[in-house]
Amino acid sequence: MRFDIFTLFPAMFEGPFSDSIIARALSAGIIQVQTHNVRDFAEGKHQVTDDYPYGGGGGMVMKPDPIFRAVEAALEMSARQAGADQGDTAQATEEEPLFISTPAPCPIILLSPQGRPFDQRVAAELAGHERLALICGRYEGVDERVRLHLATDEISIGDYVLSGGELAAMVIVDAVTRLLPGALGFEAAPAQDSHATGLLEYPHFTRPPSFRGYHVPEILLSGHHGRVAQWRRHESLRRTLARRPDLLARAVLGKKDLVFLRTLGWEKP
């Protein structure tokens, strides 16, 4: 799988992608990551990539032209131009963006606090593609024409403000890579992670069995696989109810799960 990342700060990705799972996936050829410096596609001596917003206000806005050119060059798309395929009078609206010219060869994702929330289900959806393009905004954001006429998707990693989309891009690359075959040493691991089943994951323990008077639950030392599996399922349900009860509304729950949850005082809405 290939990730194309469009950013003003490509050096930010060197450290996070040079260790651990991402580094191993890169070395094994499971993924490719190519960063594209948007500034390289800006015109003029100073290669300006931002400008003041029309209508006034604070901050700067990333210009559309360097972003369009960077994405079109990397994805080998012809230049998009309003009305090129639908007549010169064609107009885009916020509700009905006008997508024209060469179809995007892969999802072009604008990382934005206004996008659809990123979760494990979205990660699994994205892992089904052979290639993803990630546009990292900066400053006050990007010119709206990038969202309307270039991006095919818009994703937010949370309801908070970051300095730019680079950290969001790293999160998406990491979450998606974990789901690719061969990326993890234990192939079943992604299916057991928190949120993979709609629930939070059960607690983990390792050696020593007793540490400063804190003991590993006896059930985990019993060697009884059936009882261990039941304990883990119950702890996953218990933890989800205590910490993220909102997840239970859309989790896949069996009859035994519902019986156990009722013993904890939960009633299905």
TORROVEX-299992 format. One record per residue: residue in one letter; x, y, z of N, C-alpha, C, CB in turn. Coordinates in steps of 0.2 Angstrom, whole numbers, padded with zeros to 4 digits, always signed. Glycine has a CB too. Example, Ala and Ser with C-alpha at 12.3 -4.5 7.8 and 13.67 -1.06 7.14 Angstrom:
A+0066-0028+0039+0062-0022+0039+0066-0016+0039+0057-0022+0045;S+0064-0011+0035+0068-0005+0036+0064+0000+0039+0070-0003+0029;
//
This chain:
M+0004-0006+0000+0000+0000+0000+0004+0006+0000-0005+0000+0006;R+0002+0011-0004+0006+0017-0004+0002+0023-0001+0008+0019-0011;F+0006+0027+0003+0003+0034+0006+0007+0039+0003+0004+0034+0014;D+0004+0044+0000+0006+0050-0003+0004+0056+0002+0004+0052-0010;I+0009+0059+0005+0008+0064+0010+0010+0071+0007+0011+0063+0017;F+0005+0076+0007+0007+0082+0005+0007+0087+0010+0001+0085-0001;T+0013+0090+0011+0014+0094+0017+0019+0100+0016+0017+0090+0023;L+0019+0105+0020+0024+0110+0020+0030+0108+0025+0022+0117+0023;F+0030+0102+0028+0035+0100+0033+0036+0093+0032+0033+0102+0040;P+0039+0091+0027+0041+0083+0026+0045+0080+0031+0043+0082+0019;A+0050+0085+0034+0055+0082+0039+0051+0079+0045+0060+0087+0041;M+0045+0082+0047+0041+0080+0053+0040+0072+0053+0035+0083+0053;F+0040+0069+0047+0038+0062+0046+0044+0057+0047+0035+0061+0040;E+0050+0060+0047+0056+0056+0047+0057+0052+0053+0063+0060+0046;G+0056+0055+0059+0057+0052+0065+0052+0046+0067+0057+0056+0071;P+0045+0048+0066+0040+0044+0068+0040+0038+0063+0033+0047+0067;F+0042+0038+0057+0042+0033+0052+0048+0029+0052+0040+0035+0046;S+0053+0030+0056+0059+0027+0056+0060+0022+0062+0065+0032+0057;D+0055+0020+0065+0055+0015+0071+0049+0011+0071+0056+0019+0077;S+0049+0006+0074+0044+0001+0076+0040-0002+0070+0039+0005+0080;I+0033-0002+0071+0029-0006+0066+0030-0003+0059+0022-0006+0068;I+0030+0004+0059+0030+0008+0052+0036+0006+0049+0029+0015+0053;A+0042+0007+0052+0048+0005+0050+0049-0002+0047+0054+0007+0055;R+0046-0006+0051+0047-0013+0048+0042-0014+0042+0045-0018+0054;A+0037-0011+0042+0032-0012+0036+0035-0009+0030+0025-0009+0038;L+0039-0003+0031+0042+0000+0025+0048-0005+0023+0045+0007+0027;S+0052-0007+0028+0057-0012+0026+0055-0018+0022+0061-0014+0032;A+0049-0021+0024+0047-0027+0021+0043-0025+0015+0042-0030+0026;G+0042-0019+0013+0038-0018+0007+0031-0018+0007+0041-0022+0001;I+0028-0019+0013+0021-0019+0014+0018-0012+0013+0019-0021+0022;I+0021-0007+0015+0019+0000+0013+0025+0004+0010+0016+0003+0019;Q+0023+0009+0006+0027+0014+0004+0024+0021+0006+0028+0014-0004;V+0029+0025+0009+0027+0032+0011+0031+0037+0007+0028+0033+0018;Q+0028+0041+0003+0031+0047-0001+0028+0053+0002+0030+0046-0008;T+0033+0058+0004+0031+0064+0006+0032+0069+0000+0034+0067+0013;H+0028+0074-0001+0028+0079-0006+0028+0086-0003+0023+0078-0011;N+0033+0090-0004+0033+0096-0001+0029+0101-0005+0041+0099-0001;V+0024+0103-0003+0019+0108-0007+0023+0114-0009+0013+0110-0002;R+0028+0116-0005+0031+0122-0007+0035+0122-0013+0036+0124-0001;D+0037+0116-0015+0041+0114-0021+0036+0116-0028+0043+0107-0022;F+0030+0116-0027+0025+0118-0032+0022+0125-0032+0019+0113-0032;A+0025+0129-0028+0023+0136-0028+0027+0140-0033+0024+0139-0020;E+0024+0145-0036+0027+0149-0041+0031+0155-0037+0022+0151-0046;G+0035+0158-0041+0039+0164-0039+0045+0162-0035+0034+0168-0035;K+0049+0168-0035+0056+0167-0031+0055+0164-0024+0059+0174-0032;H+0050+0167-0021+0050+0165-0014+0045+0159-0012+0047+0171-0010;Q+0042+0156-0017+0038+0150-0017+0033+0151-0011+0042+0144-0015;V+0029+0156-0011+0024+0158-0006+0018+0153-0007+0021+0165-0007;T+0016+0150-0001+0011+0145-0001+0005+0147+0003+0014+0138+0002;D+0005+0153+0006-0001+0155+0010-0002+0163+0008+0000+0154+0017;D-0008+0165+0010-0010+0172+0009-0015+0174+0014-0012+0173+0001;Y-0017+0181+0014-0022+0183+0018-0029+0181+0016-0021+0191+0019;P-0033+0180+0020-0040+0178+0019-0044+0183+0016-0044+0175+0024;Y-0048+0182+0010-0053+0187+0008-0058+0188+0013-0056+0184+0001;G-0060+0194+0014-0065+0196+0019-0062+0198+0025-0069+0191+0020;G-0055+0198+0026-0052+0200+0032-0052+0194+0037-0055+0206+0035;G-0049+0196+0043-0048+0191+0048-0041+0189+0050-0052+0185+0047;G-0040+0186+0055-0033+0184+0057-0030+0178+0054-0032+0183+0064;G-0024+0177+0054-0021+0171+0051-0020+0171+0044-0025+0165+0053;M-0017+0166+0041-0016+0165+0034-0019+0159+0032-0008+0165+0033;V-0020+0158+0025-0024+0153+0022-0019+0150+0017-0030+0155+0019;M-0019+0143+0016-0014+0140+0011-0018+0141+0004-0014+0132+0013;K-0014+0143+0000-0016+0144-0007-0018+0138-0011-0010+0148-0011;P-0023+0138-0015-0025+0132-0018-0020+0129-0024-0031+0133-0022;D-0017+0134-0027-0013+0132-0033-0007+0127-0032-0010+0138-0037;P-0003+0128-0026+0002+0124-0025+0000+0117-0023+0007+0126-0020;I-0006+0117-0019-0009+0110-0017-0011+0106-0023-0014+0111-0012;F-0015+0110-0028-0018+0106-0034-0012+0104-0038-0022+0111-0038;R-0007+0108-0039-0001+0105-0043+0002+0100-0040+0004+0111-0045;A+0003+0100-0034+0007+0094-0030+0003+0088-0031+0008+0096-0023;V-0003+0088-0030-0007+0082-0030-0008+0079-0037-0014+0083-0027;E-0009+0084-0042-0010+0082-0049-0003+0079-0051-0012+0088-0053;A+0002+0082-0049+0009+0079-0052+0010+0072-0049+0014+0084-0050;A+0009+0071-0042+0010+0065-0039+0006+0059-0041+0010+0066-0032;L-0001+0061-0042-0006+0056-0044-0007+0055-0052-0012+0057-0041;E-0003+0059-0055-0003+0059-0063-0010+0061-0065+0000+0053-0066;M-0013+0066-0063-0019+0068-0065-0019+0074-0069-0024+0070-0058;S-0023+0075-0074-0023+0081-0078-0026+0087-0073-0027+0081-0084;A-0024+0093-0075-0026+0099-0071-0034+0100-0071-0023+0105-0074;R-0036+0101-0065-0044+0102-0065-0045+0109-0066-0046+0100-0057;Q-0051+0110-0070-0053+0117-0072-0060+0117-0072-0050+0119-0079;A-0063+0122-0068-0070+0123-0068-0073+0123-0075-0072+0130-0064;G-0078+0119-0076-0082+0119-0082-0079+0116-0088-0083+0126-0084;A-0073+0112-0087-0070+0109-0092-0074+0104-0096-0063+0106-0090;D-0078+0100-0092-0082+0095-0094-0089+0096-0095-0080+0088-0090;Q-0091+0102-0091-0098+0103-0091-0100+0109-0093-0100+0102-0084;G-0096+0113-0097-0098+0119-0100-0095+0125-0095-0105+0120-0101;D-0094+0131-0098-0091+0136-0095-0096+0139-0089-0089+0141-0099;T-0102+0137-0090-0107+0140-0085-0108+0135-0079-0114+0141-0088;A-0104+0129-0079-0105+0125-0073-0102+0128-0067-0101+0118-0074;Q-0106+0128-0061-0104+0131-0055-0104+0125-0049-0109+0136-0053;A-0100+0126-0045-0100+0121-0039-0103+0125-0033-0092+0119-0037;T-0106+0121-0029-0109+0124-0023-0106+0119-0017-0117+0123-0023;E-0107+0122-0011-0104+0118-0005-0108+0111-0005-0105+0122+0001;E-0115+0111-0007-0118+0105-0006-0117+0100-0012-0126+0107-0006;E-0115+0103-0018-0114+0099-0024-0107+0101-0027-0120+0100-0029;P-0102+0099-0024-0095+0100-0027-0095+0098-0034-0090+0097-0023;L-0091+0102-0038-0090+0100-0045-0084+0096-0046-0091+0106-0050;F-0084+0090-0047-0078+0086-0049-0077+0084-0056-0078+0079-0045;I-0072+0087-0059-0071+0086-0066-0064+0084-0068-0073+0093-0070;S-0063+0083-0074-0056+0081-0077-0055+0074-0075-0051+0086-0074;T-0048+0072-0074-0046+0065-0073-0049+0063-0066-0039+0065-0074;P-0052+0057-0066-0055+0055-0060-0049+0053-0055-0059+0048-0061;A-0049+0054-0049-0044+0053-0044-0043+0046-0044-0046+0056-0037;P-0036+0044-0044-0034+0036-0044-0035+0033-0037-0028+0036-0047;C-0036+0037-0032-0036+0035-0026-0040+0040-0021-0029+0033-0023;P-0042+0038-0015-0045+0043-0011-0040+0049-0010-0047+0040-0004;I-0042+0055-0010-0038+0061-0009-0041+0064-0002-0038+0066-0015;I-0038+0063+0003-0041+0065+0010-0038+0071+0012-0039+0059+0015;L-0042+0076+0014-0040+0082+0017-0041+0081+0024-0045+0088+0014;L-0036+0082+0028-0036+0082+0035-0038+0088+0038-0029+0079+0038;S-0044+0088+0042-0047+0094+0044-0051+0093+0050-0051+0097+0038;P-0052+0098+0055-0056+0097+0060-0063+0096+0058-0055+0102+0065;Q-0065+0098+0052-0072+0098+0050-0074+0091+0046-0073+0104+0045;G-0069+0087+0046-0070+0081+0042-0074+0075+0046-0064+0078+0040;R-0076+0070+0043-0079+0064+0047-0074+0061+0052-0082+0059+0042;P-0077+0059+0058-0072+0057+0063-0069+0050+0061-0076+0055+0069;F-0062+0050+0062-0058+0044+0061-0059+0039+0067-0051+0046+0060;D-0061+0033+0065-0061+0028+0070-0059+0021+0067-0068+0027+0073;Q-0059+0016+0071-0057+0010+0068-0060+0007+0062-0057+0004+0074;R-0067+0009+0061-0070+0007+0056-0068+0011+0049-0078+0008+0057;V-0066+0017+0050-0064+0021+0045-0057+0018+0043-0064+0028+0046;A-0053+0016+0048-0046+0014+0047-0047+0007+0042-0042+0012+0053;A-0051+0003+0044-0052-0003+0040-0055-0002+0033-0057-0008+0044;E-0059+0003+0032-0061+0005+0026-0055+0008+0022-0066+0011+0026;L-0051+0012+0024-0045+0015+0021-0040+0009+0019-0042+0020+0025;A-0040+0004+0024-0035-0001+0022-0037-0006+0016-0034-0006+0029;G-0043-0005+0014-0045-0008+0008-0042-0005+0001-0052-0009+0008;H-0039+0000+0002-0037+0004-0004-0029+0002-0005-0038+0011-0004;E-0027+0003-0012-0020+0001-0013-0016+0008-0012-0019-0001-0020;R-0019+0014-0012-0016+0020-0012-0020+0025-0008-0013+0022-0019;L-0017+0029-0004-0021+0035-0001-0016+0041-0002-0022+0033+0006;A-0020+0047-0003-0017+0053-0003-0019+0057+0003-0018+0057-0010;L-0015+0060+0007-0016+0064+0013-0014+0071+0012-0013+0060+0019;I-0018+0076+0012-0017+0083+0012-0016+0086+0019-0022+0087+0007;C-0011+0089+0021-0010+0092+0027-0011+0099+0027-0003+0090+0030;G-0016+0102+0030-0017+0109+0031-0012+0112+0036-0024+0111+0032;R-0012+0119+0035-0008+0123+0040-0011+0129+0041-0001+0124+0038;Y-0009+0133+0046-0011+0140+0047-0019+0140+0049-0010+0145+0041;E-0023+0144+0046-0030+0144+0047-0034+0139+0043-0033+0151+0045;G-0030+0135+0039-0033+0130+0035-0031+0131+0027-0041+0130+0035;V-0035+0128+0023-0033+0128+0016-0039+0132+0012-0032+0121+0013;D-0037+0134+0007-0042+0137+0002-0048+0133+0001-0039+0140-0004;E-0054+0135+0002-0060+0130+0001-0061+0127-0005-0066+0135+0002;R-0057+0129-0010-0058+0126-0017-0054+0119-0017-0055+0131-0022;V-0049+0119-0012-0046+0112-0012-0051+0107-0009-0040+0113-0007;R-0055+0109-0004-0060+0104-0002-0066+0103-0007-0063+0107+0004;L-0068+0108-0011-0073+0107-0015-0071+0103-0022-0076+0114-0017;H-0065+0105-0024-0064+0103-0031-0058+0098-0032-0062+0108-0035;L-0054+0096-0026-0049+0092-0026-0049+0086-0022-0042+0096-0024;A-0051+0087-0015-0052+0082-0010-0058+0078-0012-0052+0085-0003;T-0057+0071-0011-0063+0067-0012-0066+0064-0005-0061+0060-0016;D-0062+0066+0000-0064+0064+0007-0061+0069+0012-0062+0057+0009;E-0064+0070+0018-0061+0074+0023-0062+0071+0030-0065+0081+0023;I-0056+0070+0033-0056+0066+0040-0053+0071+0045-0052+0060+0039;S-0056+0070+0051-0054+0073+0057-0052+0067+0062-0059+0078+0060;I-0046+0068+0066-0045+0063+0071-0047+0065+0078-0037+0062+0071;G-0051+0070+0078-0053+0072+0085-0056+0079+0086-0048+0071+0090;D-0060+0081+0091-0062+0087+0092-0058+0092+0096-0069+0087+0095;Y-0052+0093+0093-0047+0097+0096-0043+0101+0090-0042+0094+0101;V-0039+0106+0092-0035+0109+0087-0028+0108+0087-0036+0117+0088;L-0025+0106+0081-0018+0105+0080-0015+0110+0076-0017+0098+0077;S-0008+0111+0076-0005+0116+0072-0005+0114+0064+0002+0116+0074;G-0007+0108+0063-0007+0106+0056-0009+0099+0055+0000+0107+0052;G-0010+0097+0049-0012+0090+0048-0007+0085+0048-0016+0090+0041;E-0001+0086+0049+0004+0081+0049+0003+0076+0054+0011+0085+0050;L+0002+0078+0060+0001+0073+0066-0005+0068+0064+0000+0076+0072;A-0010+0071+0061-0016+0067+0059-0014+0062+0054-0022+0072+0056;A-0010+0064+0049-0008+0060+0044-0004+0054+0047-0003+0063+0039;M+0000+0055+0052+0004+0050+0055-0001+0045+0059+0009+0053+0060;V-0006+0048+0062-0011+0043+0065-0014+0039+0060-0016+0048+0069;I-0016+0041+0054-0020+0037+0049-0015+0032+0046-0022+0042+0044;V-0009+0034+0045-0004+0029+0042-0003+0024+0047+0003+0033+0040;D-0002+0025+0053-0001+0020+0058-0007+0015+0059+0001+0023+0065;A-0013+0018+0060-0019+0014+0061-0020+0010+0055-0025+0019+0063;V-0019+0012+0049-0021+0009+0043-0015+0003+0042-0021+0013+0037;T-0009+0005+0043-0004+0000+0042-0005-0006+0047+0003+0003+0043;R-0007-0005+0053-0008-0011+0058-0013-0016+0055-0010-0008+0064;L-0017-0014+0051-0022-0018+0048-0020-0022+0042-0028-0015+0047;L-0014-0021+0039-0012-0024+0033-0009-0031+0034-0007-0019+0029;P-0010-0036+0030-0007-0042+0031+0001-0042+0032-0009-0047+0026;G+0004-0045+0037+0011-0045+0038+0014-0039+0042+0014-0045+0031;A+0010-0034+0043+0012-0028+0047+0014-0030+0054+0008-0023+0046;L+0010-0034+0057+0011-0036+0064+0014-0043+0065+0005-0035+0068;G+0017-0044+0070+0020-0051+0071+0015-0056+0072+0025-0051+0077;F+0009-0054+0076+0004-0058+0077-0002-0056+0073+0002-0058+0085;E-0004-0060+0068-0009-0058+0063-0016-0057+0066-0010-0064+0058;A-0017-0060+0072-0024-0059+0075-0024-0053+0079-0026-0065+0079;A-0019-0050+0081-0018-0044+0085-0023-0039+0084-0011-0042+0086;P-0024-0036+0077-0028-0031+0076-0035-0032+0078-0028-0029+0069;A-0038-0039+0077-0044-0040+0078-0046-0040+0086-0046-0047+0076;Q-0041-0040+0090-0042-0040+0097-0040-0033+0100-0037-0045+0100;D-0038-0029+0097-0037-0022+0099-0043-0018+0102-0033-0018+0094;S-0042-0013+0106-0048-0009+0108-0051-0006+0102-0046-0004+0113;H-0058-0006+0101-0062-0003+0096-0063-0008+0090-0059+0003+0094;A-0058-0013+0089-0059-0017+0084-0065-0021+0084-0053-0022+0084;T-0068-0023+0090-0074-0027+0090-0080-0022+0092-0074-0032+0095;G-0078-0016+0093-0083-0011+0096-0083-0010+0103-0090-0013+0094;L-0078-0014+0106-0077-0013+0114-0070-0011+0115-0079-0020+0117;L-0069-0009+0121-0062-0008+0124-0059-0015+0125-0062-0003+0130;E-0053-0015+0125-0049-0022+0126-0049-0023+0133-0042-0021+0122;Y-0048-0030+0134-0047-0032+0141-0040-0030+0144-0048-0040+0141;P-0039-0030+0151-0033-0029+0153-0027-0034+0152-0033-0028+0161;H-0021-0032+0152-0016-0037+0150-0011-0037+0156-0012-0034+0144;F-0008-0043+0157-0003-0044+0163+0003-0048+0160-0006-0047+0169;T+0009-0047+0163+0014-0051+0161+0018-0053+0167+0019-0048+0155;R+0024-0056+0166+0028-0058+0172+0031-0052+0175+0034-0063+0170;P+0032-0052+0182+0031-0057+0187+0024-0058+0189+0036-0057+0193;P+0022-0064+0192+0015-0064+0194+0013-0060+0200+0014-0072+0195;S+0018-0058+0204+0017-0054+0209+0022-0048+0209+0017-0058+0216;F+0020-0042+0209+0025-0036+0209+0023-0031+0214+0024-0033+0202;R+0027-0031+0219+0026-0026+0225+0019-0027+0228+0027-0019+0222;G+0017-0033+0229+0011-0035+0232+0005-0034+0227+0010-0030+0238;Y+0006-0033+0221+0001-0032+0216+0001-0039+0212+0001-0026+0211;H-0005-0042+0212-0005-0049+0209-0009-0050+0203-0008-0054+0214;V-0006-0054+0198-0010-0056+0192-0016-0060+0194-0005-0060+0187;P-0022-0058+0191-0028-0062+0193-0027-0070+0192-0034-0060+0188;E-0029-0074+0197-0028-0081+0197-0030-0084+0190-0031-0084+0203;I-0035-0082+0187-0038-0085+0182-0033-0085+0176-0045-0082+0179;L-0029-0080+0175-0024-0080+0170-0019-0085+0171-0022-0073+0169;L-0018-0087+0177-0012-0092+0178-0015-0099+0178-0009-0090+0185;S-0021-0100+0177-0025-0107+0178-0023-0111+0172-0032-0106+0178;G-0022-0109+0166-0020-0113+0160-0027-0115+0157-0016-0119+0162;H-0033-0113+0160-0039-0115+0157-0041-0110+0152-0045-0115+0163;H-0040-0112+0145-0041-0107+0140-0049-0104+0139-0039-0110+0133;G-0053-0109+0141-0060-0107+0140-0062-0102+0146-0065-0113+0141;R-0060-0103+0152-0061-0098+0157-0057-0091+0156-0059-0101+0164;V-0051-0092+0153-0048-0086+0152-0051-0082+0147-0040-0087+0149;A-0054-0085+0141-0057-0081+0136-0064-0078+0139-0059-0086+0130;Q-0067-0081+0143-0073-0079+0146-0071-0073+0151-0077-0084+0151;W-0066-0073+0155-0064-0068+0159-0062-0062+0155-0058-0070+0163;R-0059-0063+0150-0057-0057+0145-0063-0054+0142-0052-0060+0140;R-0068-0058+0140-0074-0055+0137-0077-0051+0142-0078-0060+0134;H-0078-0054+0148-0081-0050+0154-0078-0043+0156-0082-0054+0160;E-0071-0044+0156-0067-0038+0158-0068-0032+0152-0060-0040+0159;S-0068-0035+0146-0069-0030+0140-0076-0027+0141-0069-0034+0134;L-0081-0030+0142-0088-0027+0143-0088-0023+0149-0093-0033+0144;R-0085-0025+0155-0085-0021+0161-0081-0014+0160-0081-0025+0167;R-0075-0015+0156-0071-0009+0155-0075-0004+0151-0065-0011+0153;T-0078-0007+0145-0082-0002+0141-0088+0001+0144-0084-0007+0135;L-0091-0003+0148-0097+0000+0152-0094+0006+0156-0101-0005+0156;A-0089+0005+0160-0086+0010+0164-0083+0016+0161-0081+0007+0169;R-0080+0015+0155-0076+0020+0152-0079+0023+0146-0069+0018+0151;R-0082+0019+0142-0085+0021+0136-0092+0018+0135-0081+0020+0130;P-0097+0019+0139-0103+0016+0138-0107+0018+0131-0108+0018+0144;D-0105+0023+0128-0108+0025+0122-0106+0020+0117-0105+0032+0120;L-0101+0016+0117-0099+0011+0112-0104+0005+0112-0092+0009+0114;L-0107+0004+0118-0111-0002+0119-0117-0002+0114-0113-0003+0126;A-0119+0004+0112-0125+0005+0108-0124+0002+0101-0127+0012+0108;R-0118+0002+0099-0117+0000+0092-0112-0006+0092-0114+0005+0088;A-0110-0009+0098-0106-0015+0098-0110-0021+0096-0103-0016+0105;V-0107-0026+0094-0110-0033+0092-0110-0037+0099-0107-0037+0086;L-0116-0038+0102-0117-0041+0108-0121-0047+0107-0119-0036+0113;G-0118-0053+0110-0122-0059+0110-0127-0059+0117-0117-0065+0110;K-0131-0065+0117-0135-0065+0123-0131-0066+0129-0139-0072+0122;K-0126-0069+0129-0122-0070+0136-0119-0063+0138-0116-0075+0135;D-0117-0059+0133-0115-0052+0134-0120-0048+0138-0112-0049+0128;L-0126-0048+0135-0132-0045+0137-0133-0047+0145-0138-0045+0133;V-0133-0053+0146-0134-0056+0153-0129-0053+0157-0134-0063+0153;F-0123-0053+0155-0117-0051+0160-0118-0043+0161-0111-0053+0157;L-0120-0040+0156-0120-0032+0157-0126-0031+0161-0121-0029+0150;R-0131-0035+0161-0137-0033+0166-0135-0034+0173-0143-0038+0164;T-0130-0039+0174-0128-0040+0181-0124-0034+0183-0124-0046+0181;L-0122-0030+0179-0118-0024+0180-0122-0018+0181-0112-0023+0175;G-0129-0019+0179-0133-0013+0180-0135-0010+0173-0131-0008+0185;W-0132-0012+0168-0134-0009+0161-0140-0012+0158-0128-0010+0156;E-0144-0007+0155-0150-0009+0152-0149-0007+0144-0156-0006+0155;K-0150-0011+0140-0150-0009+0133-0155-0004+0131-0151-0015+0128;P-0153+0002+0128-0158+0007+0126-0163+0005+0122-0154+0013+0123;
//
